[in-house]
Structure formats: structure tokens, C-alpha cells
Amino acid sequence: MKEIAVNVGILGTGNLAVALGRVWAGAGHLVVVTGRNPENASRAAGQIGGAAQAVGPADFAAQVEVVVVAVAWEGLEEALSLVGGADGSLSGVTVIDCTNAVDYATGQLKPTSGSAGELVARVAPGAHVVKAFHLFAGASWPYAGPRDSAPVVAICGDQPEALERAGRLTEDLGARTAVVGGLASARQLEEAAGFVMRVVAAGWNPRLAVPDVDPALLNAGSATAN
Ligand SMILES: NC(=O)c1ccc[n+]([C@@H]2O[C@H](COP(=O)([O-])OP(=O)(O)OC[C@H]3O[C@@H](n4cnc5c(N)ncnc54)[C@H](OP(=O)(O)O)[C@@H]3O)[C@@H](O)[C@H]2O)c1
């Protein structure tokens, strides 16, 4: 089935913004970028290429159907306020939060009250928030290997339509989606990113630090036990 192009607004102008924006612009979506620094937004749009455009924060919300938040965790509230989130500009909009409140060098979680995903929902009332794309490095995308080895992006959120949208954008990255629960699960997903970074900091490939579990066999096992 042919994908439907959506207007993807990226809030953030750094590495992840460019990496995701490139893939989605290449997939035919209309990508706009904004941030606190207009020069950085223009540079990011240029790096994304295609028809991607930088827009001012005040014009951002009116142009987008999906917002992808790719700013440093420390700037999360400021960035959402910049685009009018606090005034309801993102009400009803799918807002995908990619941020990590994690010290990248150590994997240690920064002290926060609750998850970043839930913070987005509080700061941008009415937004349909999905936590996604925080675990894999932007450089992972697009994945172009065999389908049965494609990365699985674990996501969570409360609105089925927003989860579906995030799932379609995940497909464009070449990945698959596992919906693990509502937005209340965001902290657990965020801690998984910290766990991965901690294992890396300890000198190991995190792929080797989780069990290899085949759900088909697991289900067959419980069916037998019952
Ligand atoms: N890079 C990855 O592969 C990756 C993967 C998964 C998740 N993430 C997460 O995605 C987010 C962005 O990561 P990144 O690697 O793209 O970082 P980055 O390259 O350092 O870019 C950070 C972005 O955040 C903005 N920012 C910082 N403080 C701000 C503030 N107070 N108000 C508004 N904007 C502010 C910066 O704006 P200026 O340009 O004005 O400084 C810049 O646009 C982080 O939360 C990170 O944990 C990154």
C-alpha cells in the first residue's frame, strides 16, 4: 500500500533532527524544521535536503500534522513553549518525543519528575504524545537490511491514531513497531535507553546484554503449561 505523505514538523535542529528528516523527506513527506536559532534551522533544512524548509517557531504548528521533538532534554519545555505548545497550538496533533534525560557518557538518568514523554503532554496540553525513536542512534536510519532482521522500535502513547502515525513513520525508516503501552510506560522506555548507554559505557554491545526470546516459542510454552 502506498504511504500517505504527511506534514512532518521537526522541533530541533541537531543530529537527530537531520537524520530523521532526511529519511522522511526522502520518503516523500513534507518536512519543516524549527528551533530557537533560525540559522541552525536553515542549516538543518539544507542538510535534510529535498523540499525541506526552515520555518519560524510562530508559524510551525499551523503547518504540521506530526511533530517530532528532537531537542536536548534540558531545552524540552522551552522548545515546546517556543512553538506555542503551552497555549494549545499542538492540541490534537501527534507529537513524537525522542528526547533522553540521560548523560550520554555514562548512561546515568538525569533527575526528573516523571518521564520526558509525560512532560511533553503536560507542557503541550491536548497533544497526542507518543514516545519513540529515542533508543536508536539517528545514524541507524534508514535500515535497509532483510525485513526479518529489521529493528523493532518500541513506542508508547495513549491515542491509537497517533500510535498508527508513528508506526507509519517507523516503517519509512525501514523498521518495525512494538506498541508497549500507554504514555505511562514512557519512563520505562526512557530507562531502556539509559540501560543501553550504561552497558556501552561498561564496554559491551547491549545486544548481548538482553536475552534472545522468541515470543512464538514463549507462547507455545505457556499454551503447553496451561
Ligand atoms: N543523536 C541521536 O542519534 C539521538 C538518538 C535518539 C535520541 N536522541 C535525543 O534527541 C535529542 C536531540 O539529540 P541530538 O543528538 O540531535 O542533539 P544535538 O545535535 O545536540 O541538538 C540539540 C538540539 O536541541 C536544541 N536545544 C538545546 N537546548 C535548547 C533549549 N534550551 N531550547 C530550545 N532548543 C534547545 C539545540 O538548539 P540549538 O541549535 O539552538 O543549540 C539543537 O537543535 C536529545 O534529547 C537526544 O537524547 C538523539
The ligand as an SDF file (V2000), in Angstrom:
LIG
                    3D

 48 52  0  0  0  0  0  0  0  0999 V2000
   21.5540   11.9630   18.0350 N   0  0  0  0  0  0  0  0  0  0  0  0
   20.9390   10.7730   18.1440 C   0  0  0  0  0  0  0  0  0  0  0  0
   21.3300    9.7890   17.4630 O   0  0  0  0  0  0  0  0  0  0  0  0
   19.7670   10.5920   19.0820 C   0  0  0  0  0  0  0  0  0  0  0  0
   19.0940    9.3760   19.0660 C   0  0  0  0  0  0  0  0  0  0  0  0
   17.9830    9.2050   19.8820 C   0  0  0  0  0  0  0  0  0  0  0  0
   17.5580   10.2540   20.7070 C   0  0  0  0  0  0  0  0  0  0  0  0
   18.2430   11.4200   20.7190 N   0  0  0  0  0  0  0  0  0  0  0  0
   17.7430   12.5130   21.5640 C   0  0  0  0  0  0  0  0  0  0  0  0
   17.2960   13.5390   20.7010 O   0  0  0  0  0  0  0  0  0  0  0  0
   17.5450   14.8240   21.2800 C   0  0  0  0  0  0  0  0  0  0  0  0
   18.4240   15.6370   20.3260 C   0  0  0  0  0  0  0  0  0  0  0  0
   19.6650   14.9710   20.1840 O   0  0  0  0  0  0  0  0  0  0  0  0
   20.7360   15.4650   19.1130 P   0  0  0  0  0  0  0  0  0  0  0  0
   21.7850   14.4280   19.0810 O   0  0  0  0  0  0  0  0  0  0  0  0
   20.0560   15.8480   17.8630 O   0  0  0  0  0  0  0  0  0  0  0  0
   21.3270   16.7320   19.8500 O   0  0  0  0  0  0  0  0  0  0  0  0
   22.1040   17.9840   19.2260 P   0  0  0  0  0  0  0  0  0  0  0  0
   22.6740   17.6450   17.9130 O   0  0  0  0  0  0  0  0  0  0  0  0
   22.9990   18.4510   20.3040 O   0  0  0  0  0  0  0  0  0  0  0  0
   20.9450   19.0690   19.0180 O   0  0  0  0  0  0  0  0  0  0  0  0
   20.2670   19.5520   20.1490 C   0  0  0  0  0  0  0  0  0  0  0  0
   19.0970   20.3900   19.7200 C   0  0  0  0  0  0  0  0  0  0  0  0
   18.4280   20.8410   20.9170 O   0  0  0  0  0  0  0  0  0  0  0  0
   18.2930   22.2570   20.8440 C   0  0  0  0  0  0  0  0  0  0  0  0
   18.2750   22.8580   22.1800 N   0  0  0  0  0  0  0  0  0  0  0  0
   19.1720   22.7070   23.1590 C   0  0  0  0  0  0  0  0  0  0  0  0
   18.8030   23.4130   24.2250 N   0  0  0  0  0  0  0  0  0  0  0  0
   17.6560   24.0480   23.8810 C   0  0  0  0  0  0  0  0  0  0  0  0
   16.7980   24.9410   24.5570 C   0  0  0  0  0  0  0  0  0  0  0  0
   17.0600   25.3220   25.8100 N   0  0  0  0  0  0  0  0  0  0  0  0
   15.6980   25.3910   23.9130 N   0  0  0  0  0  0  0  0  0  0  0  0
   15.4460   25.0130   22.6460 C   0  0  0  0  0  0  0  0  0  0  0  0
   16.2310   24.1630   21.9410 N   0  0  0  0  0  0  0  0  0  0  0  0
   17.3210   23.6920   22.5760 C   0  0  0  0  0  0  0  0  0  0  0  0
   19.5050   22.7060   20.0570 C   0  0  0  0  0  0  0  0  0  0  0  0
   19.2670   24.0100   19.5880 O   0  0  0  0  0  0  0  0  0  0  0  0
   20.4610   24.9820   19.1640 P   0  0  0  0  0  0  0  0  0  0  0  0
   20.8270   24.5550   17.7840 O   0  0  0  0  0  0  0  0  0  0  0  0
   19.8820   26.3350   19.2400 O   0  0  0  0  0  0  0  0  0  0  0  0
   21.5730   24.7580   20.1730 O   0  0  0  0  0  0  0  0  0  0  0  0
   19.5090   21.6660   18.9530 C   0  0  0  0  0  0  0  0  0  0  0  0
   18.5410   21.9500   17.9960 O   0  0  0  0  0  0  0  0  0  0  0  0
   18.1980   14.5550   22.6420 C   0  0  0  0  0  0  0  0  0  0  0  0
   17.2100   14.5820   23.6370 O   0  0  0  0  0  0  0  0  0  0  0  0
   18.7650   13.1500   22.4930 C   0  0  0  0  0  0  0  0  0  0  0  0
   18.8450   12.4700   23.7200 O   0  0  0  0  0  0  0  0  0  0  0  0
   19.3340   11.6210   19.9230 C   0  0  0  0  0  0  0  0  0  0  0  0
  1  2  1  0
  2  3  2  0
  2  4  1  0
  4  5  1  0
  4 48  2  0
  5  6  2  0
  6  7  1  0
  7  8  2  0
  8  9  1  0
  8 48  1  0
  9 10  1  0
  9 46  1  0
 10 11  1  0
 11 12  1  0
 11 44  1  0
 12 13  1  0
 13 14  1  0
 14 15  2  0
 14 16  1  0
 14 17  1  0
 17 18  1  0
 18 19  2  0
 18 20  1  0
 18 21  1  0
 21 22  1  0
 22 23  1  0
 23 24  1  0
 23 42  1  0
 24 25  1  0
 25 26  1  0
 25 36  1  0
 26 27  1  0
 26 35  1  0
 27 28  2  0
 28 29  1  0
 29 30  1  0
 29 35  2  0
 30 31  1  0
 30 32  2  0
 32 33  1  0
 33 34  2  0
 34 35  1  0
 36 37  1  0
 36 42  1  0
 37 38  1  0
 38 39  2  0
 38 40  1  0
 38 41  1  0
 42 43  1  0
 44 45  1  0
 44 46  1  0
 46 47  1  0
M  CHG  2   8   1  16  -1
M  END
$$$$
